[in-house]
Amino acid sequence: MITREATEQDLDILLEFEQGIVSAERPFNSTLIEGKIHYYDLLHLIKSEDTLVLVTEDNNEILASGYARIKSPENSYSNFDRYAYLGFMYVKPEYRGKGINKLILDKLTSWARSKDISEIRLDVYSQNESAIKAYEKAGFESLLTTMRMKIE
C-alpha cells in the first residue's frame, strides 16, 4: 500500500470519491440540494502550490484520498498566520477501519510541518461520531460547533 500525490489521471476516481463524500454527508445535512454536488475544484487543488492532494492505493487501486490546503485565518486575532485545512478525506467503505485514513493524515501533517505550519483544522459533522472518534484518536480536539435553525 502506498500513499502518493494525486495526478490529473486520478480525476475520474476522485470525482467518484467526491460523490461518496456527498452521499455520506447527506444524512447529517438536510440543507444539501438533490443530485450531484461538487464541493471541490479537484483539478485546481491538484495543481495548486498551496495544496497537497494525496491518494492511497494498493495493487493499482485507489482506496482513499485527502488534501491539506494552506489558508490564512479569517480573523486578525489568531496566534498563527497560516494553517493547514484538511478536506476531501475519503476511504472506500470496504477499506474503512484499516488505518488508511491515518496514513493520509500523517502524510498531510508532515507536509504541513515542512511548510512551517503549526495549526491544522478540519470540519466534521457533529453527528458523525465515527469520524469524530477517528480524528480525536489522531490528536484533534473539538473547537467550535456551528448551529442552525430553519425558520418558516
C-alpha positions in Angstrom: 0.0 0.0 0.0 1.4 3.4 -1.0 0.3 7.0 -0.4 1.2 9.4 -3.2 0.3 12.8 -4.7 -2.8 12.7 -6.8 -2.4 13.4 -10.5 -4.8 14.5 -13.3 -5.0 10.9 -14.3 -6.7 10.2 -11.0 -9.6 12.6 -11.6 -12.3 10.1 -12.5 -11.9 8.1 -9.3 -11.5 11.3 -7.3 -14.8 12.6 -8.7 -16.4 9.3 -7.6 -14.9 9.8 -4.1 -16.4 13.4 -4.0 -19.9 11.9 -4.6 -19.2 9.3 -2.0 -18.4 12.2 0.5 -21.7 13.9 -0.5 -23.7 10.7 0.0 -22.1 10.1 3.4 -22.9 13.7 4.5 -26.5 13.8 3.3 -27.9 12.2 6.5 -26.1 14.9 8.5 -27.1 17.9 6.5 -30.7 18.4 5.4 -29.8 21.6 3.5 -27.9 19.8 0.7 -29.5 20.1 -2.7 -30.6 16.9 -4.5 -28.4 15.5 -7.3 -24.7 15.8 -7.9 -22.8 18.3 -5.8 -19.2 19.4 -6.4 -17.6 20.6 -3.2 -14.1 20.9 -4.8 -12.3 22.0 -7.9 -10.1 19.0 -7.8 -8.0 19.8 -10.8 -7.2 23.2 -9.3 -6.3 21.6 -6.0 -4.0 19.1 -7.7 -2.2 21.9 -9.5 -2.1 24.3 -6.6 1.2 25.1 -4.9 -0.6 25.7 -1.6 -2.4 22.3 -1.6 -1.3 18.7 -1.4 -3.8 16.2 -2.6 -3.0 12.6 -1.7 -4.3 9.2 -2.6 -3.6 5.8 -1.1 -3.5 2.9 -3.5 -3.0 -0.9 -3.3 -2.4 -3.0 -6.3 -3.1 0.0 -8.6 -6.5 0.5 -7.0 -7.1 3.9 -5.4 -8.6 3.4 -2.0 -8.6 6.8 -0.3 -8.0 10.5 -0.6 -7.4 13.7 1.3 -5.9 17.1 1.0 -4.2 19.8 3.0 -4.5 23.4 1.9 -2.6 26.3 3.3 -5.0 29.1 4.4 -4.9 32.3 6.3 -7.2 32.8 9.4 -10.4 34.7 8.8 -9.6 37.0 11.7 -6.6 39.1 12.9 -6.6 37.8 16.4 -5.3 34.2 15.9 -1.8 33.4 17.2 -0.9 31.9 13.8 -0.8 33.5 10.4 -1.3 30.3 8.3 -2.9 27.0 8.9 -3.4 23.7 7.0 -7.1 23.0 6.3 -7.8 19.3 5.7 -10.5 18.2 3.4 -11.6 15.6 0.8 -11.0 12.8 3.4 -12.5 9.7 1.9 -11.8 5.9 2.2 -13.8 3.4 0.2 -16.3 1.8 2.5 -14.9 -1.7 2.2 -11.4 -0.4 3.4 -12.5 1.6 6.4 -11.2 0.8 9.8 -7.8 -0.4 8.5 -5.8 2.7 9.3 -5.8 4.1 5.8 -7.1 7.5 6.8 -4.4 7.7 9.5 -1.8 7.1 6.7 -3.1 10.1 4.8 -3.4 12.2 8.0 0.2 11.5 8.9 1.5 12.5 5.4 -0.6 15.6 5.3 0.6 16.6 8.8 4.2 16.0 7.7 3.7 18.2 4.7 2.2 21.0 6.8 5.1 20.8 9.2 7.5 21.0 6.3 5.8 24.3 5.3 6.3 25.7 8.9 2.6 25.3 9.6 1.8 24.7 13.3 -2.0 24.6 13.2 -4.2 22.0 11.3 -8.0 22.3 11.1 -10.9 20.3 9.5 -14.6 20.3 9.6 -16.7 17.3 10.6 -20.4 16.9 11.2 -21.2 16.8 15.0 -23.4 13.7 14.4 -20.7 11.8 12.6 -19.5 10.1 15.7 -17.2 7.6 13.9 -15.3 10.3 12.1 -15.0 12.4 15.3 -13.6 9.4 17.2 -11.1 8.8 14.4 -9.9 12.4 14.4 -9.7 12.6 18.2 -7.6 9.4 18.1 -5.3 11.2 15.7 -4.9 14.1 18.1 -7.6 16.6 17.0 -9.9 18.3 19.5 -13.3 19.9 19.0 -13.1 23.7 18.8 -16.4 25.2 17.7 -19.9 23.9 17.0 -21.9 25.6 14.2 -25.7 25.5 14.9 -28.6 26.1 12.6 -32.3 26.6 12.7 -34.8 26.5 9.9 -37.5 29.2 10.2 -40.6 29.3 8.2 
